[in-house]
């Protein structure tokens, strides 16, 4: 189950059904059963994202996406709770304009990126980054996504 949480009414331009389908496709591609997996995708403003980034990564500026891995069995639902993906909506708007694609495309790019982090992928080292970027591209093909420009990190 994919849970969406939006902190402000201005985030309603997101097409949650499309995002949910993309998340399920990504999970299936990564050999996870979407019906037995839970993820929370939380859209926040710049100030809240800056606070989270400073608190958890000691980087006092906003960022586009953060992932918080949990990976436990939720006793209430009986599903495996992978964790939370926090996406900064103002950065989604900014990056989508810079890349020349829609807000929903950018939100999907960041969501897939976050799912890969929840599944243990990273991009700190060059070989890790290559593997993660390859998985991203494969998932984008599966969900029919052709982003015009991807963030570098």
C-alpha positions as CSV (number, residue, x, y, z in Angstrom):
1,X,0.0,0.0,0.0
2,X,1.3,3.4,-1.0
3,X,0.3,6.2,1.5
4,X,0.5,9.8,0.3
5,X,0.7,12.7,2.8
6,X,0.7,16.3,1.6
7,X,1.3,19.1,4.1
8,X,-0.2,21.9,2.0
9,X,-3.2,22.3,-0.2
10,X,-1.1,23.7,-3.0
11,X,0.3,20.3,-3.6
12,X,-3.0,19.1,-5.2
13,X,-1.6,19.3,-8.7
14,X,0.0,15.9,-8.2
15,X,-1.7,12.9,-9.9
16,X,-1.6,10.5,-7.0
17,X,-3.1,7.5,-8.9
18,X,-0.4,7.9,-11.6
19,X,2.3,8.1,-8.8
20,X,0.8,5.1,-7.1
21,X,0.8,3.0,-10.3
22,X,4.5,4.0,-10.9
23,X,5.4,3.0,-7.3
24,X,3.8,-0.4,-7.7
25,X,5.6,-1.0,-11.0
26,X,8.9,0.0,-9.4
27,X,8.3,-2.3,-6.4
28,X,7.4,-5.3,-8.7
29,X,10.5,-4.6,-10.8
30,X,12.6,-4.8,-7.6
31,X,11.0,-8.1,-6.7
32,X,8.7,-6.7,-4.0
33,X,5.0,-7.5,-3.9
34,X,3.2,-4.1,-3.8
35,X,0.2,-5.8,-2.1
36,X,2.5,-6.8,0.8
37,X,4.6,-3.7,1.0
38,X,3.8,-0.3,2.5
39,X,5.6,3.0,1.8
40,X,4.7,6.6,2.9
41,X,5.4,9.3,0.4
42,X,5.3,12.7,2.1
43,X,5.3,16.0,0.2
44,X,6.6,18.9,2.3
45,X,7.6,22.6,1.9
46,X,11.1,24.0,1.6
47,X,11.4,24.9,5.3
48,X,10.4,21.5,6.6
49,X,12.7,19.8,4.1
50,X,15.6,22.0,5.2
51,X,14.9,21.1,8.8
52,X,14.9,17.4,8.0
53,X,18.0,17.6,5.9
54,X,19.8,19.5,8.7
55,X,18.6,17.1,11.4
56,X,19.3,13.8,9.6
57,X,22.2,14.6,7.2
58,X,23.7,17.7,8.9
59,X,23.3,19.7,5.7
60,X,21.5,23.0,6.4
61,X,19.7,23.5,3.1
62,X,16.7,22.1,1.3
63,X,17.0,19.1,-0.9
64,X,14.7,17.3,-3.4
65,X,14.2,13.9,-1.7
66,X,15.1,12.1,1.5
67,X,14.4,8.5,2.3
68,X,14.0,6.9,5.7
69,X,14.3,3.2,5.7
70,X,12.2,1.3,8.3
71,X,11.8,-2.3,6.9
72,X,9.6,-3.9,9.5
73,X,6.4,-6.0,9.6
74,X,3.5,-3.7,10.4
75,X,1.5,-5.6,13.0
76,X,-1.7,-3.7,12.1
77,X,-1.7,-4.4,8.4
78,X,0.5,-7.5,8.1
79,X,2.5,-5.8,5.4
80,X,6.2,-5.0,5.3
81,X,6.7,-1.3,5.9
82,X,9.7,-0.2,3.9
83,X,9.8,3.4,5.1
84,X,9.2,7.0,4.2
85,X,10.1,9.0,1.2
86,X,10.0,12.8,1.8
87,X,9.8,15.0,-1.3
88,X,10.1,18.8,-1.3
89,X,7.2,20.0,-3.5
90,X,8.7,23.5,-4.3
91,X,11.9,21.7,-5.5
92,X,9.7,19.4,-7.6
93,X,8.2,22.5,-9.3
94,X,11.6,24.2,-9.7
95,X,13.4,21.1,-11.1
96,X,10.5,20.2,-13.4
97,X,10.6,23.7,-15.0
98,X,14.4,23.5,-15.4
99,X,14.2,20.0,-16.9
100,X,11.3,20.9,-19.2
101,X,8.9,18.2,-18.0
102,X,5.8,18.1,-15.9
103,X,5.5,18.4,-12.1
104,X,4.1,14.8,-12.1
105,X,7.1,13.5,-14.1
106,X,9.5,15.1,-11.7
107,X,7.6,13.7,-8.7
108,X,7.8,10.2,-10.2
109,X,11.5,10.6,-10.8
110,X,12.1,11.5,-7.2
111,X,9.7,8.9,-5.9
112,X,11.5,6.1,-7.9
113,X,14.8,7.5,-6.6
114,X,13.5,7.3,-3.0
115,X,12.2,3.8,-3.5
116,X,15.6,2.7,-4.7
117,X,17.1,4.2,-1.5
118,X,14.6,2.3,0.6
119,X,15.7,-0.9,-1.2
120,X,19.4,-0.3,-0.3
121,X,20.7,1.4,-3.4
122,X,22.9,4.5,-3.0
123,X,25.0,6.8,-5.1
124,X,27.9,7.9,-2.9
125,X,30.5,5.9,-4.7
126,X,30.8,5.8,-8.5
127,X,30.1,2.1,-8.8
128,X,27.0,2.4,-6.5
129,X,25.8,5.4,-8.5
130,X,26.2,3.5,-11.8
131,X,24.1,0.6,-10.5
132,X,21.4,2.9,-9.0
133,X,21.1,5.0,-12.2
134,X,20.8,1.8,-14.3
135,X,18.0,0.6,-12.1
136,X,16.3,4.0,-12.3
137,X,16.5,3.9,-16.1
138,X,15.1,0.4,-16.2
139,X,12.2,1.4,-14.0
140,X,11.5,4.6,-16.0
141,X,11.2,2.4,-19.1
142,X,8.7,0.1,-17.3
143,X,6.5,3.0,-16.2
144,X,6.7,4.7,-19.6
145,X,8.6,7.7,-18.2
146,X,11.0,9.6,-20.3
147,X,12.4,12.5,-18.1
148,X,14.1,15.1,-20.2
149,X,16.8,15.7,-17.6
150,X,17.7,13.9,-14.4
151,X,19.1,15.4,-11.2
152,X,22.8,14.6,-10.8
153,X,22.6,13.4,-7.2
